[in-house]
Amino acid sequence: MAKEDLLTFDGLIEEVLPDGRFRVLLDNQHRVIAYTAGRMRRFRIRTVLGDRVQVEMTPYDLEKGRLIYREPTPGGGGPRRNFRR
């Protein structure tokens, strides 16, 4: 495995923590702390309790990760009405 290789796991958000961090239960039953990736922050992708996500991790520290993708929820989402910046 090369030094730059990253591991990607699927999981479920089970707790929302301060500062854009989340406790994620991975499909292999491990719990990790993950933070929101910069691209998700830039495009204001909101992540809430119970969302299915993909977590990117380095093989050196398997306790922390980065949320890189939130799977779409059926019947949810869509553009918000009356939203101002």
PyMOL Python script that loads the backbone (N, CA, C, O; Angstrom):
from pymol import cmd

cmd.read_pdbstr("""\
ATOM      1  N   MET A   1       0.849  -1.178   0.000  1.00  0.00           N
ATOM      2  CA  MET A   1       0.000   0.000   0.000  1.00  0.00           C
ATOM      3  C   MET A   1       0.896   1.243   0.000  1.00  0.00           C
ATOM      4  O   MET A   1       1.793   1.364   0.834  1.00  0.00           O
ATOM      5  N   ALA A   2       0.656   2.140  -0.914  1.00  0.00           N
ATOM      6  CA  ALA A   2       1.444   3.357  -1.012  1.00  0.00           C
ATOM      7  C   ALA A   2       1.099   4.312   0.121  1.00  0.00           C
ATOM      8  O   ALA A   2       0.053   4.187   0.758  1.00  0.00           O
ATOM      9  N   LYS A   3       1.977   5.250   0.359  1.00  0.00           N
ATOM     10  CA  LYS A   3       1.786   6.194   1.457  1.00  0.00           C
ATOM     11  C   LYS A   3       0.563   7.077   1.250  1.00  0.00           C
ATOM     12  O   LYS A   3      -0.078   7.476   2.223  1.00  0.00           O
ATOM     13  N   GLU A   4       0.231   7.390   0.004  1.00  0.00           N
ATOM     14  CA  GLU A   4      -0.877   8.293  -0.285  1.00  0.00           C
ATOM     15  C   GLU A   4      -2.237   7.601  -0.371  1.00  0.00           C
ATOM     16  O   GLU A   4      -3.257   8.275  -0.517  1.00  0.00           O
ATOM     17  N   ASP A   5      -2.272   6.281  -0.284  1.00  0.00           N
ATOM     18  CA  ASP A   5      -3.540   5.563  -0.426  1.00  0.00           C
ATOM     19  C   ASP A   5      -4.473   5.856   0.744  1.00  0.00           C
ATOM     20  O   ASP A   5      -4.051   5.905   1.899  1.00  0.00           O
ATOM     21  N   LEU A   6      -5.730   6.047   0.425  1.00  0.00           N
ATOM     22  CA  LEU A   6      -6.745   6.294   1.438  1.00  0.00           C
ATOM     23  C   LEU A   6      -7.779   5.178   1.389  1.00  0.00           C
ATOM     24  O   LEU A   6      -8.053   4.621   0.326  1.00  0.00           O
ATOM     25  N   LEU A   7      -8.345   4.859   2.533  1.00  0.00           N
ATOM     26  CA  LEU A   7      -9.381   3.840   2.635  1.00  0.00           C
ATOM     27  C   LEU A   7     -10.738   4.521   2.660  1.00  0.00           C
ATOM     28  O   LEU A   7     -10.895   5.557   3.305  1.00  0.00           O
ATOM     29  N   THR A   8     -11.715   3.959   1.972  1.00  0.00           N
ATOM     30  CA  THR A   8     -13.062   4.514   1.950  1.00  0.00           C
ATOM     31  C   THR A   8     -14.032   3.480   2.505  1.00  0.00           C
ATOM     32  O   THR A   8     -14.052   2.328   2.072  1.00  0.00           O
ATOM     33  N   PHE A   9     -14.844   3.917   3.480  1.00  0.00           N
ATOM     34  CA  PHE A   9     -15.821   3.046   4.120  1.00  0.00           C
ATOM     35  C   PHE A   9     -17.189   3.696   4.076  1.00  0.00           C
ATOM     36  O   PHE A   9     -17.301   4.921   4.044  1.00  0.00           O
ATOM     37  N   ASP A  10     -18.240   2.868   4.073  1.00  0.00           N
ATOM     38  CA  ASP A  10     -19.607   3.364   4.195  1.00  0.00           C
ATOM     39  C   ASP A  10     -20.015   3.292   5.654  1.00  0.00           C
ATOM     40  O   ASP A  10     -19.555   2.429   6.402  1.00  0.00           O
ATOM     41  N   GLY A  11     -20.893   4.221   6.052  1.00  0.00           N
ATOM     42  CA  GLY A  11     -21.323   4.224   7.439  1.00  0.00           C
ATOM     43  C   GLY A  11     -22.604   5.006   7.632  1.00  0.00           C
ATOM     44  O   GLY A  11     -23.215   5.486   6.677  1.00  0.00           O
ATOM     45  N   LEU A  12     -22.998   5.124   8.894  1.00  0.00           N
ATOM     46  CA  LEU A  12     -24.236   5.786   9.288  1.00  0.00           C
ATOM     47  C   LEU A  12     -23.915   6.766  10.404  1.00  0.00           C
ATOM     48  O   LEU A  12     -23.235   6.411  11.367  1.00  0.00           O
ATOM     49  N   ILE A  13     -24.398   7.996  10.285  1.00  0.00           N
ATOM     50  CA  ILE A  13     -24.145   8.998  11.312  1.00  0.00           C
ATOM     51  C   ILE A  13     -25.020   8.676  12.519  1.00  0.00           C
ATOM     52  O   ILE A  13     -26.240   8.554  12.404  1.00  0.00           O
ATOM     53  N   GLU A  14     -24.375   8.540  13.681  1.00  0.00           N
ATOM     54  CA  GLU A  14     -25.136   8.218  14.878  1.00  0.00           C
ATOM     55  C   GLU A  14     -25.115   9.338  15.914  1.00  0.00           C
ATOM     56  O   GLU A  14     -25.893   9.300  16.867  1.00  0.00           O
ATOM     57  N   GLU A  15     -24.237  10.342  15.749  1.00  0.00           N
ATOM     58  CA  GLU A  15     -24.219  11.465  16.679  1.00  0.00           C
ATOM     59  C   GLU A  15     -23.601  12.677  15.999  1.00  0.00           C
ATOM     60  O   GLU A  15     -22.614  12.558  15.274  1.00  0.00           O
ATOM     61  N   VAL A  16     -24.192  13.848  16.241  1.00  0.00           N
ATOM     62  CA  VAL A  16     -23.667  15.100  15.707  1.00  0.00           C
ATOM     63  C   VAL A  16     -22.894  15.781  16.830  1.00  0.00           C
ATOM     64  O   VAL A  16     -23.431  16.008  17.914  1.00  0.00           O
ATOM     65  N   LEU A  17     -21.627  16.104  16.563  1.00  0.00           N
ATOM     66  CA  LEU A  17     -20.751  16.739  17.543  1.00  0.00           C
ATOM     67  C   LEU A  17     -20.494  18.182  17.130  1.00  0.00           C
ATOM     68  O   LEU A  17     -20.789  18.553  15.994  1.00  0.00           O
ATOM     69  N   PRO A  18     -19.952  19.005  18.024  1.00  0.00           N
ATOM     70  CA  PRO A  18     -19.669  20.407  17.663  1.00  0.00           C
ATOM     71  C   PRO A  18     -18.579  20.527  16.604  1.00  0.00           C
ATOM     72  O   PRO A  18     -17.826  19.584  16.360  1.00  0.00           O
ATOM     73  N   ASP A  19     -18.506  21.704  15.980  1.00  0.00           N
ATOM     74  CA  ASP A  19     -17.463  22.067  15.014  1.00  0.00           C
ATOM     75  C   ASP A  19     -17.470  21.212  13.753  1.00  0.00           C
ATOM     76  O   ASP A  19     -16.405  20.921  13.208  1.00  0.00           O
ATOM     77  N   GLY A  20     -18.640  20.804  13.278  1.00  0.00           N
ATOM     78  CA  GLY A  20     -18.725  20.070  12.020  1.00  0.00           C
ATOM     79  C   GLY A  20     -18.171  18.668  12.082  1.00  0.00           C
ATOM     80  O   GLY A  20     -17.714  18.137  11.070  1.00  0.00           O
ATOM     81  N   ARG A  21     -18.203  18.053  13.261  1.00  0.00           N
ATOM     82  CA  ARG A  21     -17.731  16.686  13.402  1.00  0.00           C
ATOM     83  C   ARG A  21     -18.908  15.764  13.696  1.00  0.00           C
ATOM     84  O   ARG A  21     -19.957  16.200  14.171  1.00  0.00           O
ATOM     85  N   PHE A  22     -18.711  14.486  13.404  1.00  0.00           N
ATOM     86  CA  PHE A  22     -19.776  13.501  13.564  1.00  0.00           C
ATOM     87  C   PHE A  22     -19.183  12.199  14.086  1.00  0.00           C
ATOM     88  O   PHE A  22     -18.029  11.873  13.808  1.00  0.00           O
ATOM     89  N   ARG A  23     -19.986  11.460  14.845  1.00  0.00           N
ATOM     90  CA  ARG A  23     -19.621  10.096  15.223  1.00  0.00           C
ATOM     91  C   ARG A  23     -20.318   9.178  14.235  1.00  0.00           C
ATOM     92  O   ARG A  23     -21.542   9.210  14.105  1.00  0.00           O
ATOM     93  N   VAL A  24     -19.546   8.367  13.543  1.00  0.00           N
ATOM     94  CA  VAL A  24     -20.055   7.536  12.459  1.00  0.00           C
ATOM     95  C   VAL A  24     -19.853   6.065  12.819  1.00  0.00           C
ATOM     96  O   VAL A  24     -18.768   5.659  13.235  1.00  0.00           O
ATOM     97  N   LEU A  25     -20.910   5.277  12.654  1.00  0.00           N
ATOM     98  CA  LEU A  25     -20.826   3.833  12.810  1.00  0.00           C
ATOM     99  C   LEU A  25     -20.619   3.243  11.420  1.00  0.00           C
ATOM    100  O   LEU A  25     -21.502   3.317  10.566  1.00  0.00           O
ATOM    101  N   LEU A  26     -19.449   2.661  11.203  1.00  0.00           N
ATOM    102  CA  LEU A  26     -19.140   2.088   9.903  1.00  0.00           C
ATOM    103  C   LEU A  26     -19.866   0.758   9.731  1.00  0.00           C
ATOM    104  O   LEU A  26     -20.344   0.172  10.703  1.00  0.00           O
ATOM    105  N   ASP A  27     -19.945   0.290   8.496  1.00  0.00           N
ATOM    106  CA  ASP A  27     -20.624  -0.972   8.215  1.00  0.00           C
ATOM    107  C   ASP A  27     -19.922  -2.172   8.854  1.00  0.00           C
ATOM    108  O   ASP A  27     -20.535  -3.223   9.041  1.00  0.00           O
ATOM    109  N   ASN A  28     -18.633  -2.017   9.188  1.00  0.00           N
ATOM    110  CA  ASN A  28     -17.917  -3.103   9.854  1.00  0.00           C
ATOM    111  C   ASN A  28     -17.966  -2.977  11.378  1.00  0.00           C
ATOM    112  O   ASN A  28     -17.153  -3.575  12.083  1.00  0.00           O
ATOM    113  N   GLN A  29     -18.944  -2.178  11.889  1.00  0.00           N
ATOM    114  CA  GLN A  29     -19.241  -1.998  13.313  1.00  0.00           C
ATOM    115  C   GLN A  29     -18.164  -1.253  14.092  1.00  0.00           C
ATOM    116  O   GLN A  29     -18.124  -1.370  15.317  1.00  0.00           O
ATOM    117  N   HIS A  30     -17.286  -0.489  13.436  1.00  0.00           N
ATOM    118  CA  HIS A  30     -16.329   0.371  14.114  1.00  0.00           C
ATOM    119  C   HIS A  30     -16.906   1.776  14.197  1.00  0.00           C
ATOM    120  O   HIS A  30     -17.604   2.223  13.286  1.00  0.00           O
ATOM    121  N   ARG A  31     -16.611   2.471  15.292  1.00  0.00           N
ATOM    122  CA  ARG A  31     -17.057   3.853  15.458  1.00  0.00           C
ATOM    123  C   ARG A  31     -15.856   4.771  15.265  1.00  0.00           C
ATOM    124  O   ARG A  31     -14.787   4.537  15.830  1.00  0.00           O
ATOM    125  N   VAL A  32     -16.042   5.821  14.460  1.00  0.00           N
ATOM    126  CA  VAL A  32     -14.975   6.779  14.198  1.00  0.00           C
ATOM    127  C   VAL A  32     -15.535   8.192  14.335  1.00  0.00           C
ATOM    128  O   VAL A  32     -16.745   8.408  14.264  1.00  0.00           O
ATOM    129  N   ILE A  33     -14.633   9.140  14.533  1.00  0.00           N
ATOM    130  CA  ILE A  33     -14.974  10.556  14.515  1.00  0.00           C
ATOM    131  C   ILE A  33     -14.610  11.079  13.132  1.00  0.00           C
ATOM    132  O   ILE A  33     -13.485  10.890  12.671  1.00  0.00           O
ATOM    133  N   ALA A  34     -15.557  11.734  12.470  1.00  0.00           N
ATOM    134  CA  ALA A  34     -15.310  12.239  11.120  1.00  0.00           C
ATOM    135  C   ALA A  34     -15.680  13.715  11.051  1.00  0.00           C
ATOM    136  O   ALA A  34     -16.612  14.165  11.719  1.00  0.00           O
ATOM    137  N   TYR A  35     -14.948  14.457  10.243  1.00  0.00           N
ATOM    138  CA  TYR A  35     -15.261  15.861  10.025  1.00  0.00           C
ATOM    139  C   TYR A  35     -15.718  16.049   8.583  1.00  0.00           C
ATOM    140  O   TYR A  35     -15.465  15.211   7.718  1.00  0.00           O
ATOM    141  N   THR A  36     -16.391  17.158   8.350  1.00  0.00           N
ATOM    142  CA  THR A  36     -16.944  17.440   7.031  1.00  0.00           C
ATOM    143  C   THR A  36     -15.833  17.892   6.089  1.00  0.00           C
ATOM    144  O   THR A  36     -15.047  18.773   6.436  1.00  0.00           O
ATOM    145  N   ALA A  37     -15.764  17.302   4.913  1.00  0.00           N
ATOM    146  CA  ALA A  37     -14.753  17.672   3.924  1.00  0.00           C
ATOM    147  C   ALA A  37     -15.020  19.092   3.413  1.00  0.00           C
ATOM    148  O   ALA A  37     -16.146  19.586   3.470  1.00  0.00           O
ATOM    149  N   GLY A  38     -13.983  19.721   2.925  1.00  0.00           N
ATOM    150  CA  GLY A  38     -14.075  21.107   2.475  1.00  0.00           C
ATOM    151  C   GLY A  38     -15.068  21.322   1.356  1.00  0.00           C
ATOM    152  O   GLY A  38     -15.752  22.345   1.328  1.00  0.00           O
ATOM    153  N   ARG A  39     -15.164  20.390   0.442  1.00  0.00           N
ATOM    154  CA  ARG A  39     -16.097  20.539  -0.664  1.00  0.00           C
ATOM    155  C   ARG A  39     -17.538  20.462  -0.177  1.00  0.00           C
ATOM    156  O   ARG A  39     -18.408  21.154  -0.708  1.00  0.00           O
ATOM    157  N   MET A  40     -17.801  19.625   0.831  1.00  0.00           N
ATOM    158  CA  MET A  40     -19.149  19.547   1.393  1.00  0.00           C
ATOM    159  C   MET A  40     -19.498  20.845   2.119  1.00  0.00           C
ATOM    160  O   MET A  40     -20.650  21.279   2.095  1.00  0.00           O
ATOM    161  N   ARG A  41     -18.512  21.460   2.760  1.00  0.00           N
ATOM    162  CA  ARG A  41     -18.756  22.756   3.413  1.00  0.00           C
ATOM    163  C   ARG A  41     -19.010  23.845   2.380  1.00  0.00           C
ATOM    164  O   ARG A  41     -19.904  24.676   2.541  1.00  0.00           O
ATOM    165  N   ARG A  42     -18.207  23.827   1.311  1.00  0.00           N
ATOM    166  CA  ARG A  42     -18.316  24.867   0.292  1.00  0.00           C
ATOM    167  C   ARG A  42     -19.677  24.867  -0.380  1.00  0.00           C
ATOM    168  O   ARG A  42     -20.235  25.932  -0.640  1.00  0.00           O
ATOM    169  N   PHE A  43     -20.220  23.691  -0.665  1.00  0.00           N
ATOM    170  CA  PHE A  43     -21.508  23.598  -1.329  1.00  0.00           C
ATOM    171  C   PHE A  43     -22.668  23.462  -0.350  1.00  0.00           C
ATOM    172  O   PHE A  43     -23.798  23.184  -0.751  1.00  0.00           O
ATOM    173  N   ARG A  44     -22.380  23.662   0.947  1.00  0.00           N
ATOM    174  CA  ARG A  44     -23.387  23.660   2.019  1.00  0.00           C
ATOM    175  C   ARG A  44     -24.235  22.388   2.019  1.00  0.00           C
ATOM    176  O   ARG A  44     -25.462  22.452   2.093  1.00  0.00           O
ATOM    177  N   ILE A  45     -23.579  21.247   1.936  1.00  0.00           N
ATOM    178  CA  ILE A  45     -24.281  19.967   2.008  1.00  0.00           C
ATOM    179  C   ILE A  45     -24.506  19.653   3.474  1.00  0.00           C
ATOM    180  O   ILE A  45     -23.552  19.438   4.221  1.00  0.00           O
ATOM    181  N   ARG A  46     -25.748  19.627   3.883  1.00  0.00           N
ATOM    182  CA  ARG A  46     -26.096  19.408   5.279  1.00  0.00           C
ATOM    183  C   ARG A  46     -26.168  17.927   5.576  1.00  0.00           C
ATOM    184  O   ARG A  46     -26.706  17.151   4.786  1.00  0.00           O
ATOM    185  N   THR A  47     -25.629  17.537   6.712  1.00  0.00           N
ATOM    186  CA  THR A  47     -25.619  16.154   7.134  1.00  0.00           C
ATOM    187  C   THR A  47     -26.294  16.079   8.501  1.00  0.00           C
ATOM    188  O   THR A  47     -25.957  16.837   9.410  1.00  0.00           O
ATOM    189  N   VAL A  48     -27.241  15.168   8.637  1.00  0.00           N
ATOM    190  CA  VAL A  48     -27.991  15.055   9.887  1.00  0.00           C
ATOM    191  C   VAL A  48     -27.933  13.621  10.405  1.00  0.00           C
ATOM    192  O   VAL A  48     -27.434  12.721   9.730  1.00  0.00           O
ATOM    193  N   LEU A  49     -28.438  13.433  11.586  1.00  0.00           N
ATOM    194  CA  LEU A  49     -28.455  12.135  12.237  1.00  0.00           C
ATOM    195  C   LEU A  49     -29.183  11.111  11.374  1.00  0.00           C
ATOM    196  O   LEU A  49     -30.287  11.377  10.898  1.00  0.00           O
ATOM    197  N   GLY A  50     -28.579   9.950  11.167  1.00  0.00           N
ATOM    198  CA  GLY A  50     -29.196   8.882  10.393  1.00  0.00           C
ATOM    199  C   GLY A  50     -28.847   8.869   8.920  1.00  0.00           C
ATOM    200  O   GLY A  50     -29.294   7.975   8.201  1.00  0.00           O
ATOM    201  N   ASP A  51     -28.064   9.827   8.440  1.00  0.00           N
ATOM    202  CA  ASP A  51     -27.663   9.849   7.026  1.00  0.00           C
ATOM    203  C   ASP A  51     -26.619   8.780   6.741  1.00  0.00           C
ATOM    204  O   ASP A  51     -25.766   8.486   7.578  1.00  0.00           O
ATOM    205  N   ARG A  52     -26.701   8.199   5.537  1.00  0.00           N
ATOM    206  CA  ARG A  52     -25.673   7.268   5.064  1.00  0.00           C
ATOM    207  C   ARG A  52     -24.570   8.098   4.421  1.00  0.00           C
ATOM    208  O   ARG A  52     -24.850   8.973   3.601  1.00  0.00           O
ATOM    209  N   VAL A  53     -23.326   7.832   4.783  1.00  0.00           N
ATOM    210  CA  VAL A  53     -22.198   8.621   4.296  1.00  0.00           C
ATOM    211  C   VAL A  53     -21.044   7.707   3.901  1.00  0.00           C
ATOM    212  O   VAL A  53     -21.008   6.526   4.247  1.00  0.00           O
ATOM    213  N   GLN A  54     -20.098   8.295   3.162  1.00  0.00           N
ATOM    214  CA  GLN A  54     -18.834   7.630   2.868  1.00  0.00           C
ATOM    215  C   GLN A  54     -17.741   8.369   3.624  1.00  0.00           C
ATOM    216  O   GLN A  54     -17.677   9.598   3.601  1.00  0.00           O
ATOM    217  N   VAL A  55     -16.883   7.608   4.294  1.00  0.00           N
ATOM    218  CA  VAL A  55     -15.810   8.171   5.112  1.00  0.00           C
ATOM    219  C   VAL A  55     -14.475   7.767   4.507  1.00  0.00           C
ATOM    220  O   VAL A  55     -14.245   6.598   4.199  1.00  0.00           O
ATOM    221  N   GLU A  56     -13.605   8.748   4.343  1.00  0.00           N
ATOM    222  CA  GLU A  56     -12.266   8.514   3.821  1.00  0.00           C
ATOM    223  C   GLU A  56     -11.291   8.560   4.991  1.00  0.00           C
ATOM    224  O   GLU A  56     -11.312   9.498   5.789  1.00  0.00           O
ATOM    225  N   MET A  57     -10.425   7.529   5.091  1.00  0.00           N
ATOM    226  CA  MET A  57      -9.514   7.435   6.223  1.00  0.00           C
ATOM    227  C   MET A  57      -8.114   7.080   5.741  1.00  0.00           C
ATOM    228  O   MET A  57      -7.948   6.460   4.690  1.00  0.00           O
ATOM    229  N   THR A  58      -7.121   7.472   6.508  1.00  0.00           N
ATOM    230  CA  THR A  58      -5.754   7.076   6.235  1.00  0.00           C
ATOM    231  C   THR A  58      -5.460   5.774   6.989  1.00  0.00           C
ATOM    232  O   THR A  58      -6.021   5.557   8.063  1.00  0.00           O
ATOM    233  N   PRO A  59      -4.620   4.931   6.469  1.00  0.00           N
ATOM    234  CA  PRO A  59      -4.337   3.672   7.174  1.00  0.00           C
ATOM    235  C   PRO A  59      -3.535   3.866   8.458  1.00  0.00           C
ATOM    236  O   PRO A  59      -3.403   2.928   9.245  1.00  0.00           O
ATOM    237  N   TYR A  60      -2.999   5.064   8.684  1.00  0.00           N
ATOM    238  CA  TYR A  60      -2.200   5.322   9.869  1.00  0.00           C
ATOM    239  C   TYR A  60      -3.042   5.609  11.102  1.00  0.00           C
ATOM    240  O   TYR A  60      -2.617   5.298  12.215  1.00  0.00           O
ATOM    241  N   ASP A  61      -4.226   6.194  10.935  1.00  0.00           N
ATOM    242  CA  ASP A  61      -5.091   6.505  12.070  1.00  0.00           C
ATOM    243  C   ASP A  61      -6.507   6.075  11.715  1.00  0.00           C
ATOM    244  O   ASP A  61      -7.206   6.768  10.976  1.00  0.00           O
ATOM    245  N   LEU A  62      -6.922   4.945  12.235  1.00  0.00           N
ATOM    246  CA  LEU A  62      -8.235   4.392  11.904  1.00  0.00           C
ATOM    247  C   LEU A  62      -9.311   4.823  12.883  1.00  0.00           C
ATOM    248  O   LEU A  62     -10.376   4.207  12.935  1.00  0.00           O
ATOM    249  N   GLU A  63      -9.056   5.869  13.661  1.00  0.00           N
ATOM    250  CA  GLU A  63     -10.065   6.409  14.580  1.00  0.00           C
ATOM    251  C   GLU A  63     -10.681   7.700  14.058  1.00  0.00           C
ATOM    252  O   GLU A  63     -11.719   8.132  14.558  1.00  0.00           O
ATOM    253  N   LYS A  64     -10.061   8.319  13.066  1.00  0.00           N
ATOM    254  CA  LYS A  64     -10.535   9.599  12.531  1.00  0.00           C
ATOM    255  C   LYS A  64     -10.697   9.482  11.029  1.00  0.00           C
ATOM    256  O   LYS A  64     -10.009   8.705  10.368  1.00  0.00           O
ATOM    257  N   GLY A  65     -11.635  10.283  10.495  1.00  0.00           N
ATOM    258  CA  GLY A  65     -11.865  10.252   9.065  1.00  0.00           C
ATOM    259  C   GLY A  65     -12.464  11.540   8.564  1.00  0.00           C
ATOM    260  O   GLY A  65     -12.647  12.492   9.323  1.00  0.00           O
ATOM    261  N   ARG A  66     -12.774  11.568   7.265  1.00  0.00           N
ATOM    262  CA  ARG A  66     -13.341  12.748   6.614  1.00  0.00           C
ATOM    263  C   ARG A  66     -14.557  12.317   5.820  1.00  0.00           C
ATOM    264  O   ARG A  66     -14.491  11.369   5.038  1.00  0.00           O
ATOM    265  N   LEU A  67     -15.675  13.016   6.022  1.00  0.00           N
ATOM    266  CA  LEU A  67     -16.894  12.731   5.257  1.00  0.00           C
ATOM    267  C   LEU A  67     -16.719  13.278   3.855  1.00  0.00           C
ATOM    268  O   LEU A  67     -16.482  14.473   3.678  1.00  0.00           O
ATOM    269  N   ILE A  68     -16.833  12.419   2.861  1.00  0.00           N
ATOM    270  CA  ILE A  68     -16.630  12.883   1.484  1.00  0.00           C
ATOM    271  C   ILE A  68     -17.901  12.805   0.650  1.00  0.00           C
ATOM    272  O   ILE A  68     -17.972  13.401  -0.425  1.00  0.00           O
ATOM    273  N   TYR A  69     -18.908  12.076   1.133  1.00  0.00           N
ATOM    274  CA  TYR A  69     -20.127  11.926   0.323  1.00  0.00           C
ATOM    275  C   TYR A  69     -21.303  11.587   1.234  1.00  0.00           C
ATOM    276  O   TYR A  69     -21.187  10.740   2.120  1.00  0.00           O
ATOM    277  N   ARG A  70     -22.436  12.252   1.012  1.00  0.00           N
ATOM    278  CA  ARG A  70     -23.682  11.920   1.700  1.00  0.00           C
ATOM    279  C   ARG A  70     -24.630  11.349   0.672  1.00  0.00           C
ATOM    280  O   ARG A  70     -24.944  11.999  -0.326  1.00  0.00           O
ATOM    281  N   GLU A  71     -25.087  10.133   0.914  1.00  0.00           N
ATOM    282  CA  GLU A  71     -25.988   9.495  -0.038  1.00  0.00           C
ATOM    283  C   GLU A  71     -27.355  10.176   0.015  1.00  0.00           C
ATOM    284  O   GLU A  71     -27.840  10.510   1.096  1.00  0.00           O
ATOM    285  N   PRO A  72     -27.978  10.384  -1.149  1.00  0.00           N
ATOM    286  CA  PRO A  72     -29.279  11.060  -1.174  1.00  0.00           C
ATOM    287  C   PRO A  72     -30.343  10.238  -0.452  1.00  0.00           C
ATOM    288  O   PRO A  72     -30.371   9.010  -0.537  1.00  0.00           O
ATOM    289  N   THR A  73     -31.209  10.943   0.255  1.00  0.00           N
ATOM    290  CA  THR A  73     -32.300  10.269   0.955  1.00  0.00           C
ATOM    291  C   THR A  73     -33.515  10.208   0.041  1.00  0.00           C
ATOM    292  O   THR A  73     -33.802  11.185  -0.650  1.00  0.00           O
ATOM    293  N   PRO A  74     -34.232   9.100   0.014  1.00  0.00           N
ATOM    294  CA  PRO A  74     -35.409   9.005  -0.856  1.00  0.00           C
ATOM    295  C   PRO A  74     -36.527   9.931  -0.369  1.00  0.00           C
ATOM    296  O   PRO A  74     -36.891   9.927   0.807  1.00  0.00           O
ATOM    297  N   GLY A  75     -37.054  10.713  -1.293  1.00  0.00           N
ATOM    298  CA  GLY A  75     -38.167  11.602  -0.971  1.00  0.00           C
ATOM    299  C   GLY A  75     -37.771  12.872  -0.244  1.00  0.00           C
ATOM    300  O   GLY A  75     -38.635  13.688   0.079  1.00  0.00           O
ATOM    301  N   GLY A  76     -36.499  13.059   0.017  1.00  0.00           N
ATOM    302  CA  GLY A  76     -36.064  14.237   0.754  1.00  0.00           C
ATOM    303  C   GLY A  76     -35.258  15.164  -0.128  1.00  0.00           C
ATOM    304  O   GLY A  76     -35.060  14.915  -1.317  1.00  0.00           O
ATOM    305  N   GLY A  77     -34.802  16.233   0.483  1.00  0.00           N
ATOM    306  CA  GLY A  77     -33.941  17.165  -0.238  1.00  0.00           C
ATOM    307  C   GLY A  77     -34.721  18.122  -1.111  1.00  0.00           C
ATOM    308  O   GLY A  77     -35.837  18.515  -0.772  1.00  0.00           O
ATOM    309  N   GLY A  78     -34.146  18.491  -2.215  1.00  0.00           N
ATOM    310  CA  GLY A  78     -34.764  19.461  -3.096  1.00  0.00           C
ATOM    311  C   GLY A  78     -34.339  20.861  -2.722  1.00  0.00           C
ATOM    312  O   GLY A  78     -33.822  21.079  -1.626  1.00  0.00           O
ATOM    313  N   PRO A  79     -34.548  21.814  -3.610  1.00  0.00           N
ATOM    314  CA  PRO A  79     -34.139  23.186  -3.304  1.00  0.00           C
ATOM    315  C   PRO A  79     -35.015  23.801  -2.222  1.00  0.00           C
ATOM    316  O   PRO A  79     -36.210  23.520  -2.123  1.00  0.00           O
ATOM    317  N   ARG A  80     -34.392  24.639  -1.423  1.00  0.00           N
ATOM    318  CA  ARG A  80     -35.134  25.321  -0.364  1.00  0.00           C
ATOM    319  C   ARG A  80     -35.803  26.560  -0.939  1.00  0.00           C
ATOM    320  O   ARG A  80     -35.211  27.270  -1.753  1.00  0.00           O
ATOM    321  N   ARG A  81     -37.002  26.812  -0.528  1.00  0.00           N
ATOM    322  CA  ARG A  81     -37.736  27.993  -0.975  1.00  0.00           C
ATOM    323  C   ARG A  81     -37.407  29.180  -0.060  1.00  0.00           C
ATOM    324  O   ARG A  81     -37.135  29.005   1.127  1.00  0.00           O
ATOM    325  N   ASN A  82     -37.438  30.379  -0.627  1.00  0.00           N
ATOM    326  CA  ASN A  82     -37.227  31.617   0.116  1.00  0.00           C
ATOM    327  C   ASN A  82     -35.900  31.635   0.849  1.00  0.00           C
ATOM    328  O   ASN A  82     -35.831  32.068   1.999  1.00  0.00           O
ATOM    329  N   PHE A  83     -34.848  31.168   0.194  1.00  0.00           N
ATOM    330  CA  PHE A  83     -33.517  31.154   0.804  1.00  0.00           C
ATOM    331  C   PHE A  83     -32.729  32.357   0.309  1.00  0.00           C
ATOM    332  O   PHE A  83     -32.637  32.602  -0.894  1.00  0.00           O
ATOM    333  N   ARG A  84     -32.165  33.097   1.242  1.00  0.00           N
ATOM    334  CA  ARG A  84     -31.356  34.267   0.909  1.00  0.00           C
ATOM    335  C   ARG A  84     -29.960  34.093   1.446  1.00  0.00           C
ATOM    336  O   ARG A  84     -29.766  33.504   2.509  1.00  0.00           O
ATOM    337  N   ARG A  85     -28.989  34.599   0.723  1.00  0.00           N
ATOM    338  CA  ARG A  85     -27.609  34.568   1.225  1.00  0.00           C
ATOM    339  C   ARG A  85     -27.268  35.861   1.878  1.00  0.00           C
ATOM    340  O   ARG A  85     -26.150  36.031   2.364  1.00  0.00           O
TER     341      ARG A  85
END
""", "prot")
cmd.dss("prot")
cmd.show_as("cartoon", "prot")
cmd.util.cbc("prot")
cmd.orient("prot")
